[in-house]
Amino acid sequence: MERRRPRRNQRRDTVVGRLLARTNSALPVGKRAGYVTPLLYKNVPADGGTLGSLGCQDITQGNNSTAAVGGYSAQPGYDAVTGWGTKGSPFLAALKTMI
């Protein structure tokens, strides 16, 4: 049986899963990140922004437009093309403060 390469979104989901696993391993015993989507939109009291905007590198250029159906353009903050942007270690640090 031939092994297929994962699609781009599947690879990205794997990275986010690994980030959450690392976050869980850094938390005290018995405490887990759980369902994090609501946390992405919750205001962070110290900075006044949301976890999603503070913990991700914002992508502000580019689009997913096609000739056949149109699309969306990237802009500052959350957008339909890139969401909050790319996740990394700032995402983990911000997530740990919210859990």
PDB file as gemmi writes it, atoms N, CA and C in Angstrom:
CRYST1    1.000    1.000    1.000  90.00  90.00  90.00 P 1                      
ATOM      1  N   MET A   1       0.838  -1.182   0.000  1.00  0.00           N  
ATOM      2  CA  MET A   1       0.000   0.000   0.000  1.00  0.00           C  
ATOM      3  C   MET A   1       0.885   1.248   0.000  1.00  0.00           C  
ATOM      4  N   GLU A   2       0.595   2.150  -0.913  1.00  0.00           N  
ATOM      5  CA  GLU A   2       1.402   3.364  -1.037  1.00  0.00           C  
ATOM      6  C   GLU A   2       1.003   4.389   0.019  1.00  0.00           C  
ATOM      7  N   ARG A   3       2.010   4.982   0.630  1.00  0.00           N  
ATOM      8  CA  ARG A   3       1.758   6.001   1.649  1.00  0.00           C  
ATOM      9  C   ARG A   3       1.648   7.365   0.975  1.00  0.00           C  
ATOM     10  N   ARG A   4       0.553   8.079   1.252  1.00  0.00           N  
ATOM     11  CA  ARG A   4       0.357   9.395   0.659  1.00  0.00           C  
ATOM     12  C   ARG A   4       0.839  10.481   1.596  1.00  0.00           C  
ATOM     13  N   ARG A   5       1.352  11.562   1.015  1.00  0.00           N  
ATOM     14  CA  ARG A   5       1.773  12.719   1.811  1.00  0.00           C  
ATOM     15  C   ARG A   5       0.533  13.426   2.341  1.00  0.00           C  
ATOM     16  N   PRO A   6       0.588  13.936   3.570  1.00  0.00           N  
ATOM     17  CA  PRO A   6      -0.567  14.672   4.083  1.00  0.00           C  
ATOM     18  C   PRO A   6      -0.768  15.981   3.331  1.00  0.00           C  
ATOM     19  N   ARG A   7      -2.001  16.405   3.256  1.00  0.00           N  
ATOM     20  CA  ARG A   7      -2.289  17.686   2.632  1.00  0.00           C  
ATOM     21  C   ARG A   7      -1.774  18.808   3.512  1.00  0.00           C  
ATOM     22  N   ARG A   8      -1.660  19.988   2.924  1.00  0.00           N  
ATOM     23  CA  ARG A   8      -1.100  21.133   3.633  1.00  0.00           C  
ATOM     24  C   ARG A   8      -1.854  21.414   4.932  1.00  0.00           C  
ATOM     25  N   ASN A   9      -3.184  21.405   4.917  1.00  0.00           N  
ATOM     26  CA  ASN A   9      -3.954  21.666   6.136  1.00  0.00           C  
ATOM     27  C   ASN A   9      -3.729  20.582   7.182  1.00  0.00           C  
ATOM     28  N   GLN A  10      -3.567  19.341   6.743  1.00  0.00           N  
ATOM     29  CA  GLN A  10      -3.312  18.261   7.695  1.00  0.00           C  
ATOM     30  C   GLN A  10      -1.962  18.452   8.370  1.00  0.00           C  
ATOM     31  N   ARG A  11      -0.960  18.901   7.632  1.00  0.00           N  
ATOM     32  CA  ARG A  11       0.351  19.155   8.234  1.00  0.00           C  
ATOM     33  C   ARG A  11       0.251  20.290   9.237  1.00  0.00           C  
ATOM     34  N   ARG A  12      -0.485  21.349   8.907  1.00  0.00           N  
ATOM     35  CA  ARG A  12      -0.642  22.489   9.802  1.00  0.00           C  
ATOM     36  C   ARG A  12      -1.358  22.048  11.079  1.00  0.00           C  
ATOM     37  N   ASP A  13      -2.395  21.234  10.936  1.00  0.00           N  
ATOM     38  CA  ASP A  13      -3.110  20.741  12.112  1.00  0.00           C  
ATOM     39  C   ASP A  13      -2.193  19.916  12.999  1.00  0.00           C  
ATOM     40  N   THR A  14      -1.284  19.158  12.390  1.00  0.00           N  
ATOM     41  CA  THR A  14      -0.333  18.369  13.154  1.00  0.00           C  
ATOM     42  C   THR A  14       0.577  19.273  13.974  1.00  0.00           C  
ATOM     43  N   VAL A  15       1.012  20.381  13.386  1.00  0.00           N  
ATOM     44  CA  VAL A  15       1.878  21.324  14.106  1.00  0.00           C  
ATOM     45  C   VAL A  15       1.128  21.916  15.293  1.00  0.00           C  
ATOM     46  N   VAL A  16      -0.101  22.330  15.086  1.00  0.00           N  
ATOM     47  CA  VAL A  16      -0.896  22.894  16.183  1.00  0.00           C  
ATOM     48  C   VAL A  16      -1.126  21.832  17.253  1.00  0.00           C  
ATOM     49  N   GLY A  17      -1.380  20.603  16.848  1.00  0.00           N  
ATOM     50  CA  GLY A  17      -1.538  19.516  17.815  1.00  0.00           C  
ATOM     51  C   GLY A  17      -0.279  19.309  18.645  1.00  0.00           C  
ATOM     52  N   ARG A  18       0.859  19.392  17.997  1.00  0.00           N  
ATOM     53  CA  ARG A  18       2.127  19.252  18.723  1.00  0.00           C  
ATOM     54  C   ARG A  18       2.340  20.408  19.689  1.00  0.00           C  
ATOM     55  N   LEU A  19       1.992  21.623  19.261  1.00  0.00           N  
ATOM     56  CA  LEU A  19       2.110  22.777  20.155  1.00  0.00           C  
ATOM     57  C   LEU A  19       1.235  22.603  21.389  1.00  0.00           C  
ATOM     58  N   LEU A  20       0.020  22.119  21.184  1.00  0.00           N  
ATOM     59  CA  LEU A  20      -0.875  21.902  22.322  1.00  0.00           C  
ATOM     60  C   LEU A  20      -0.369  20.779  23.217  1.00  0.00           C  
ATOM     61  N   ALA A  21       0.217  19.749  22.622  1.00  0.00           N  
ATOM     62  CA  ALA A  21       0.792  18.667  23.431  1.00  0.00           C  
ATOM     63  C   ALA A  21       1.939  19.189  24.288  1.00  0.00           C  
ATOM     64  N   ARG A  22       2.770  20.058  23.707  1.00  0.00           N  
ATOM     65  CA  ARG A  22       3.872  20.650  24.486  1.00  0.00           C  
ATOM     66  C   ARG A  22       3.328  21.543  25.599  1.00  0.00           C  
ATOM     67  N   THR A  23       2.270  22.274  25.302  1.00  0.00           N  
ATOM     68  CA  THR A  23       1.646  23.111  26.330  1.00  0.00           C  
ATOM     69  C   THR A  23       1.119  22.237  27.456  1.00  0.00           C  
ATOM     70  N   ASN A  24       0.425  21.154  27.118  1.00  0.00           N  
ATOM     71  CA  ASN A  24      -0.105  20.250  28.138  1.00  0.00           C  
ATOM     72  C   ASN A  24       1.009  19.669  28.998  1.00  0.00           C  
ATOM     73  N   SER A  25       2.140  19.338  28.380  1.00  0.00           N  
ATOM     74  CA  SER A  25       3.231  18.744  29.158  1.00  0.00           C  
ATOM     75  C   SER A  25       3.875  19.756  30.108  1.00  0.00           C  
ATOM     76  N   ALA A  26       3.743  21.052  29.809  1.00  0.00           N  
ATOM     77  CA  ALA A  26       4.312  22.086  30.673  1.00  0.00           C  
ATOM     78  C   ALA A  26       3.369  22.492  31.807  1.00  0.00           C  
ATOM     79  N   LEU A  27       2.114  22.070  31.721  1.00  0.00           N  
ATOM     80  CA  LEU A  27       1.131  22.426  32.753  1.00  0.00           C  
ATOM     81  C   LEU A  27       1.246  21.492  33.951  1.00  0.00           C  
ATOM     82  N   PRO A  28       0.746  21.922  35.121  1.00  0.00           N  
ATOM     83  CA  PRO A  28       0.758  21.047  36.295  1.00  0.00           C  
ATOM     84  C   PRO A  28      -0.036  19.759  36.042  1.00  0.00           C  
ATOM     85  N   VAL A  29       0.272  18.726  36.790  1.00  0.00           N  
ATOM     86  CA  VAL A  29      -0.415  17.441  36.656  1.00  0.00           C  
ATOM     87  C   VAL A  29      -1.916  17.649  36.854  1.00  0.00           C  
ATOM     88  N   GLY A  30      -2.703  17.056  35.969  1.00  0.00           N  
ATOM     89  CA  GLY A  30      -4.153  17.144  36.073  1.00  0.00           C  
ATOM     90  C   GLY A  30      -4.760  18.345  35.369  1.00  0.00           C  
ATOM     91  N   LYS A  31      -3.953  19.246  34.837  1.00  0.00           N  
ATOM     92  CA  LYS A  31      -4.467  20.413  34.139  1.00  0.00           C  
ATOM     93  C   LYS A  31      -4.132  20.285  32.659  1.00  0.00           C  
ATOM     94  N   ARG A  32      -5.109  20.515  31.797  1.00  0.00           N  
ATOM     95  CA  ARG A  32      -4.909  20.385  30.360  1.00  0.00           C  
ATOM     96  C   ARG A  32      -5.505  21.593  29.643  1.00  0.00           C  
ATOM     97  N   ALA A  33      -5.004  21.854  28.439  1.00  0.00           N  
ATOM     98  CA  ALA A  33      -5.496  22.980  27.648  1.00  0.00           C  
ATOM     99  C   ALA A  33      -6.947  22.769  27.235  1.00  0.00           C  
ATOM    100  N   GLY A  34      -7.309  21.534  26.872  1.00  0.00           N  
ATOM    101  CA  GLY A  34      -8.686  21.253  26.463  1.00  0.00           C  
ATOM    102  C   GLY A  34      -9.036  21.923  25.141  1.00  0.00           C  
ATOM    103  N   TYR A  35     -10.269  22.341  25.027  1.00  0.00           N  
ATOM    104  CA  TYR A  35     -10.778  22.982  23.814  1.00  0.00           C  
ATOM    105  C   TYR A  35     -10.333  24.443  23.822  1.00  0.00           C  
ATOM    106  N   VAL A  36      -9.392  24.821  22.962  1.00  0.00           N  
ATOM    107  CA  VAL A  36      -8.759  26.138  23.044  1.00  0.00           C  
ATOM    108  C   VAL A  36      -9.404  27.214  22.177  1.00  0.00           C  
ATOM    109  N   THR A  37     -10.315  26.859  21.293  1.00  0.00           N  
ATOM    110  CA  THR A  37     -10.893  27.859  20.397  1.00  0.00           C  
ATOM    111  C   THR A  37     -11.483  29.057  21.143  1.00  0.00           C  
ATOM    112  N   PRO A  38     -12.292  28.866  22.197  1.00  0.00           N  
ATOM    113  CA  PRO A  38     -12.809  30.043  22.905  1.00  0.00           C  
ATOM    114  C   PRO A  38     -11.700  30.925  23.491  1.00  0.00           C  
ATOM    115  N   LEU A  39     -10.573  30.313  23.862  1.00  0.00           N  
ATOM    116  CA  LEU A  39      -9.470  31.097  24.412  1.00  0.00           C  
ATOM    117  C   LEU A  39      -8.853  32.031  23.373  1.00  0.00           C  
ATOM    118  N   LEU A  40      -8.897  31.654  22.108  1.00  0.00           N  
ATOM    119  CA  LEU A  40      -8.314  32.485  21.058  1.00  0.00           C  
ATOM    120  C   LEU A  40      -9.005  33.841  20.951  1.00  0.00           C  
ATOM    121  N   TYR A  41     -10.283  33.899  21.330  1.00  0.00           N  
ATOM    122  CA  TYR A  41     -11.063  35.130  21.196  1.00  0.00           C  
ATOM    123  C   TYR A  41     -11.236  35.860  22.521  1.00  0.00           C  
ATOM    124  N   LYS A  42     -10.698  35.311  23.595  1.00  0.00           N  
ATOM    125  CA  LYS A  42     -10.826  35.918  24.916  1.00  0.00           C  
ATOM    126  C   LYS A  42      -9.801  37.046  25.070  1.00  0.00           C  
ATOM    127  N   ASN A  43     -10.217  38.162  25.661  1.00  0.00           N  
ATOM    128  CA  ASN A  43      -9.289  39.275  25.879  1.00  0.00           C  
ATOM    129  C   ASN A  43      -8.266  38.919  26.943  1.00  0.00           C  
ATOM    130  N   VAL A  44      -7.022  39.317  26.684  1.00  0.00           N  
ATOM    131  CA  VAL A  44      -5.938  39.146  27.645  1.00  0.00           C  
ATOM    132  C   VAL A  44      -5.879  40.452  28.447  1.00  0.00           C  
ATOM    133  N   PRO A  45      -6.176  40.415  29.753  1.00  0.00           N  
ATOM    134  CA  PRO A  45      -6.289  41.649  30.530  1.00  0.00           C  
ATOM    135  C   PRO A  45      -5.048  42.545  30.483  1.00  0.00           C  
ATOM    136  N   ALA A  46      -3.866  41.971  30.524  1.00  0.00           N  
ATOM    137  CA  ALA A  46      -2.650  42.785  30.596  1.00  0.00           C  
ATOM    138  C   ALA A  46      -2.401  43.589  29.324  1.00  0.00           C  
ATOM    139  N   ASP A  47      -2.738  43.023  28.171  1.00  0.00           N  
ATOM    140  CA  ASP A  47      -2.426  43.681  26.906  1.00  0.00           C  
ATOM    141  C   ASP A  47      -3.642  44.234  26.174  1.00  0.00           C  
ATOM    142  N   GLY A  48      -4.836  43.822  26.555  1.00  0.00           N  
ATOM    143  CA  GLY A  48      -6.038  44.326  25.923  1.00  0.00           C  
ATOM    144  C   GLY A  48      -6.370  43.705  24.582  1.00  0.00           C  
ATOM    145  N   GLY A  49      -5.526  42.818  24.074  1.00  0.00           N  
ATOM    146  CA  GLY A  49      -5.804  42.127  22.819  1.00  0.00           C  
ATOM    147  C   GLY A  49      -6.352  40.740  23.106  1.00  0.00           C  
ATOM    148  N   THR A  50      -6.531  39.966  22.068  1.00  0.00           N  
ATOM    149  CA  THR A  50      -6.973  38.588  22.243  1.00  0.00           C  
ATOM    150  C   THR A  50      -5.768  37.665  22.187  1.00  0.00           C  
ATOM    151  N   LEU A  51      -5.924  36.467  22.726  1.00  0.00           N  
ATOM    152  CA  LEU A  51      -4.844  35.485  22.688  1.00  0.00           C  
ATOM    153  C   LEU A  51      -4.433  35.190  21.249  1.00  0.00           C  
ATOM    154  N   GLY A  52      -5.410  35.084  20.355  1.00  0.00           N  
ATOM    155  CA  GLY A  52      -5.100  34.821  18.955  1.00  0.00           C  
ATOM    156  C   GLY A  52      -4.233  35.907  18.344  1.00  0.00           C  
ATOM    157  N   SER A  53      -4.563  37.172  18.629  1.00  0.00           N  
ATOM    158  CA  SER A  53      -3.795  38.264  18.033  1.00  0.00           C  
ATOM    159  C   SER A  53      -2.432  38.442  18.696  1.00  0.00           C  
ATOM    160  N   LEU A  54      -2.333  38.132  19.993  1.00  0.00           N  
ATOM    161  CA  LEU A  54      -1.070  38.296  20.706  1.00  0.00           C  
ATOM    162  C   LEU A  54      -0.119  37.127  20.520  1.00  0.00           C  
ATOM    163  N   GLY A  55      -0.669  35.926  20.333  1.00  0.00           N  
ATOM    164  CA  GLY A  55       0.162  34.737  20.281  1.00  0.00           C  
ATOM    165  C   GLY A  55       0.551  34.279  18.897  1.00  0.00           C  
ATOM    166  N   CYS A  56       0.130  34.995  17.868  1.00  0.00           N  
ATOM    167  CA  CYS A  56       0.421  34.572  16.503  1.00  0.00           C  
ATOM    168  C   CYS A  56       1.074  35.695  15.719  1.00  0.00           C  
ATOM    169  N   GLN A  57       1.859  35.317  14.725  1.00  0.00           N  
ATOM    170  CA  GLN A  57       2.467  36.286  13.818  1.00  0.00           C  
ATOM    171  C   GLN A  57       1.449  36.626  12.740  1.00  0.00           C  
ATOM    172  N   ASP A  58       0.996  37.863  12.704  1.00  0.00           N  
ATOM    173  CA  ASP A  58      -0.036  38.288  11.761  1.00  0.00           C  
ATOM    174  C   ASP A  58       0.495  38.272  10.328  1.00  0.00           C  
ATOM    175  N   ILE A  59      -0.293  37.731   9.411  1.00  0.00           N  
ATOM    176  CA  ILE A  59       0.015  37.745   7.983  1.00  0.00           C  
ATOM    177  C   ILE A  59      -0.877  38.819   7.370  1.00  0.00           C  
ATOM    178  N   THR A  60      -0.299  39.846   6.768  1.00  0.00           N  
ATOM    179  CA  THR A  60      -1.094  40.983   6.288  1.00  0.00           C  
ATOM    180  C   THR A  60      -1.080  41.138   4.768  1.00  0.00           C  
ATOM    181  N   GLN A  61      -0.366  40.287   4.063  1.00  0.00           N  
ATOM    182  CA  GLN A  61      -0.328  40.378   2.603  1.00  0.00           C  
ATOM    183  C   GLN A  61      -0.671  39.037   1.996  1.00  0.00           C  
ATOM    184  N   GLY A  62      -1.315  39.077   0.856  1.00  0.00           N  
ATOM    185  CA  GLY A  62      -1.664  37.858   0.128  1.00  0.00           C  
ATOM    186  C   GLY A  62      -3.164  37.686   0.023  1.00  0.00           C  
ATOM    187  N   ASN A  63      -3.578  36.677  -0.709  1.00  0.00           N  
ATOM    188  CA  ASN A  63      -5.006  36.385  -0.867  1.00  0.00           C  
ATOM    189  C   ASN A  63      -5.179  34.940  -1.318  1.00  0.00           C  
ATOM    190  N   ASN A  64      -6.412  34.521  -1.353  1.00  0.00           N  
ATOM    191  CA  ASN A  64      -6.723  33.186  -1.852  1.00  0.00           C  
ATOM    192  C   ASN A  64      -7.677  33.278  -3.036  1.00  0.00           C  
ATOM    193  N   SER A  65      -7.584  34.378  -3.778  1.00  0.00           N  
ATOM    194  CA  SER A  65      -8.478  34.636  -4.906  1.00  0.00           C  
ATOM    195  C   SER A  65      -8.170  33.717  -6.088  1.00  0.00           C  
ATOM    196  N   THR A  66      -9.238  33.312  -6.755  1.00  0.00           N  
ATOM    197  CA  THR A  66      -9.116  32.567  -8.003  1.00  0.00           C  
ATOM    198  C   THR A  66      -9.974  33.266  -9.047  1.00  0.00           C  
ATOM    199  N   ALA A  67      -9.686  33.047 -10.298  1.00  0.00           N  
ATOM    200  CA  ALA A  67     -10.450  33.697 -11.366  1.00  0.00           C  
ATOM    201  C   ALA A  67     -11.907  33.239 -11.364  1.00  0.00           C  
ATOM    202  N   ALA A  68     -12.138  31.992 -10.969  1.00  0.00           N  
ATOM    203  CA  ALA A  68     -13.480  31.429 -11.055  1.00  0.00           C  
ATOM    204  C   ALA A  68     -14.408  31.901  -9.936  1.00  0.00           C  
ATOM    205  N   VAL A  69     -13.904  31.993  -8.710  1.00  0.00           N  
ATOM    206  CA  VAL A  69     -14.811  32.262  -7.594  1.00  0.00           C  
ATOM    207  C   VAL A  69     -14.435  33.466  -6.733  1.00  0.00           C  
ATOM    208  N   GLY A  70     -13.380  34.167  -7.053  1.00  0.00           N  
ATOM    209  CA  GLY A  70     -12.960  35.294  -6.211  1.00  0.00           C  
ATOM    210  C   GLY A  70     -12.244  34.777  -4.983  1.00  0.00           C  
ATOM    211  N   GLY A  71     -12.324  35.494  -3.882  1.00  0.00           N  
ATOM    212  CA  GLY A  71     -11.674  35.058  -2.655  1.00  0.00           C  
ATOM    213  C   GLY A  71     -11.557  36.194  -1.661  1.00  0.00           C  
ATOM    214  N   TYR A  72     -10.600  36.084  -0.755  1.00  0.00           N  
ATOM    215  CA  TYR A  72     -10.410  37.063   0.308  1.00  0.00           C  
ATOM    216  C   TYR A  72      -8.966  37.542   0.305  1.00  0.00           C  
ATOM    217  N   SER A  73      -8.763  38.733   0.849  1.00  0.00           N  
ATOM    218  CA  SER A  73      -7.409  39.288   0.981  1.00  0.00           C  
ATOM    219  C   SER A  73      -7.011  39.325   2.445  1.00  0.00           C  
ATOM    220  N   ALA A  74      -5.732  39.123   2.709  1.00  0.00           N  
ATOM    221  CA  ALA A  74      -5.205  39.221   4.067  1.00  0.00           C  
ATOM    222  C   ALA A  74      -5.227  40.686   4.506  1.00  0.00           C  
ATOM    223  N   GLN A  75      -5.416  40.916   5.796  1.00  0.00           N  
ATOM    224  CA  GLN A  75      -5.427  42.261   6.362  1.00  0.00           C  
ATOM    225  C   GLN A  75      -4.961  42.176   7.806  1.00  0.00           C  
ATOM    226  N   PRO A  76      -4.673  43.295   8.440  1.00  0.00           N  
ATOM    227  CA  PRO A  76      -4.252  43.244   9.849  1.00  0.00           C  
ATOM    228  C   PRO A  76      -5.333  42.624  10.739  1.00  0.00           C  
ATOM    229  N   GLY A  77      -4.901  41.825  11.704  1.00  0.00           N  
ATOM    230  CA  GLY A  77      -5.843  41.150  12.601  1.00  0.00           C  
ATOM    231  C   GLY A  77      -6.388  39.876  11.986  1.00  0.00           C  
ATOM    232  N   TYR A  78      -7.478  39.370  12.528  1.00  0.00           N  
ATOM    233  CA  TYR A  78      -8.083  38.139  12.040  1.00  0.00           C  
ATOM    234  C   TYR A  78      -8.678  38.371  10.659  1.00  0.00           C  
ATOM    235  N   ASP A  79      -8.469  37.452   9.738  1.00  0.00           N  
ATOM    236  CA  ASP A  79      -9.088  37.524   8.421  1.00  0.00           C  
ATOM    237  C   ASP A  79      -9.397  36.120   7.923  1.00  0.00           C  
ATOM    238  N   ALA A  80     -10.226  36.060   6.874  1.00  0.00           N  
ATOM    239  CA  ALA A  80     -10.686  34.771   6.352  1.00  0.00           C  
ATOM    240  C   ALA A  80      -9.585  33.990   5.641  1.00  0.00           C  
ATOM    241  N   VAL A  81      -8.499  34.631   5.258  1.00  0.00           N  
ATOM    242  CA  VAL A  81      -7.428  33.948   4.534  1.00  0.00           C  
ATOM    243  C   VAL A  81      -6.473  33.238   5.487  1.00  0.00           C  
ATOM    244  N   THR A  82      -5.966  33.953   6.480  1.00  0.00           N  
ATOM    245  CA  THR A  82      -4.919  33.400   7.335  1.00  0.00           C  
ATOM    246  C   THR A  82      -5.344  33.211   8.787  1.00  0.00           C  
ATOM    247  N   GLY A  83      -6.584  33.556   9.119  1.00  0.00           N  
ATOM    248  CA  GLY A  83      -7.014  33.471  10.519  1.00  0.00           C  
ATOM    249  C   GLY A  83      -6.215  34.463  11.344  1.00  0.00           C  
ATOM    250  N   TRP A  84      -5.645  33.997  12.453  1.00  0.00           N  
ATOM    251  CA  TRP A  84      -4.809  34.863  13.289  1.00  0.00           C  
ATOM    252  C   TRP A  84      -3.385  34.951  12.749  1.00  0.00           C  
ATOM    253  N   GLY A  85      -2.998  34.070  11.848  1.00  0.00           N  
ATOM    254  CA  GLY A  85      -1.639  34.068  11.314  1.00  0.00           C  
ATOM    255  C   GLY A  85      -0.945  32.769  11.667  1.00  0.00           C  
ATOM    256  N   THR A  86       0.370  32.816  11.768  1.00  0.00           N  
ATOM    257  CA  THR A  86       1.132  31.612  12.083  1.00  0.00           C  
ATOM    258  C   THR A  86       1.369  31.512  13.580  1.00  0.00           C  
ATOM    259  N   LYS A  87       1.274  30.305  14.077  1.00  0.00           N  
ATOM    260  CA  LYS A  87       1.442  30.071  15.518  1.00  0.00           C  
ATOM    261  C   LYS A  87       2.878  29.676  15.814  1.00  0.00           C  
ATOM    262  N   GLY A  88       3.325  29.956  17.003  1.00  0.00           N  
ATOM    263  CA  GLY A  88       4.680  29.603  17.397  1.00  0.00           C  
ATOM    264  C   GLY A  88       4.824  29.689  18.898  1.00  0.00           C  
ATOM    265  N   SER A  89       6.036  29.916  19.365  1.00  0.00           N  
ATOM    266  CA  SER A  89       6.268  29.952  20.807  1.00  0.00           C  
ATOM    267  C   SER A  89       5.501  31.066  21.509  1.00  0.00           C  
ATOM    268  N   PRO A  90       5.258  32.255  20.885  1.00  0.00           N  
ATOM    269  CA  PRO A  90       4.424  33.243  21.576  1.00  0.00           C  
ATOM    270  C   PRO A  90       3.023  32.713  21.840  1.00  0.00           C  
ATOM    271  N   PHE A  91       2.539  31.865  20.931  1.00  0.00           N  
ATOM    272  CA  PHE A  91       1.216  31.257  21.112  1.00  0.00           C  
ATOM    273  C   PHE A  91       1.197  30.386  22.367  1.00  0.00           C  
ATOM    274  N   LEU A  92       2.234  29.586  22.539  1.00  0.00           N  
ATOM    275  CA  LEU A  92       2.325  28.723  23.718  1.00  0.00           C  
ATOM    276  C   LEU A  92       2.399  29.543  25.002  1.00  0.00           C  
ATOM    277  N   ALA A  93       3.227  30.572  25.007  1.00  0.00           N  
ATOM    278  CA  ALA A  93       3.382  31.394  26.201  1.00  0.00           C  
ATOM    279  C   ALA A  93       2.067  32.081  26.548  1.00  0.00           C  
ATOM    280  N   ALA A  94       1.384  32.618  25.539  1.00  0.00           N  
ATOM    281  CA  ALA A  94       0.109  33.287  25.801  1.00  0.00           C  
ATOM    282  C   ALA A  94      -0.940  32.278  26.259  1.00  0.00           C  
ATOM    283  N   LEU A  95      -0.946  31.099  25.670  1.00  0.00           N  
ATOM    284  CA  LEU A  95      -1.924  30.075  26.040  1.00  0.00           C  
ATOM    285  C   LEU A  95      -1.735  29.654  27.503  1.00  0.00           C  
ATOM    286  N   LYS A  96      -0.499  29.503  27.917  1.00  0.00           N  
ATOM    287  CA  LYS A  96      -0.242  29.084  29.305  1.00  0.00           C  
ATOM    288  C   LYS A  96      -0.745  30.112  30.310  1.00  0.00           C  
ATOM    289  N   THR A  97      -0.777  31.400  29.939  1.00  0.00           N  
ATOM    290  CA  THR A  97      -1.271  32.418  30.866  1.00  0.00           C  
ATOM    291  C   THR A  97      -2.778  32.383  30.982  1.00  0.00           C  
ATOM    292  N   MET A  98      -3.458  31.814  29.975  1.00  0.00           N  
ATOM    293  CA  MET A  98      -4.924  31.827  29.957  1.00  0.00           C  
ATOM    294  C   MET A  98      -5.534  30.578  30.582  1.00  0.00           C  
ATOM    295  N   ILE A  99      -4.769  29.517  30.738  1.00  0.00           N  
ATOM    296  CA  ILE A  99      -5.323  28.252  31.238  1.00  0.00           C  
ATOM    297  C   ILE A  99      -5.270  28.213  32.749  1.00  0.00           C  
TER     298      ILE A  99                                                      
END                                                                             
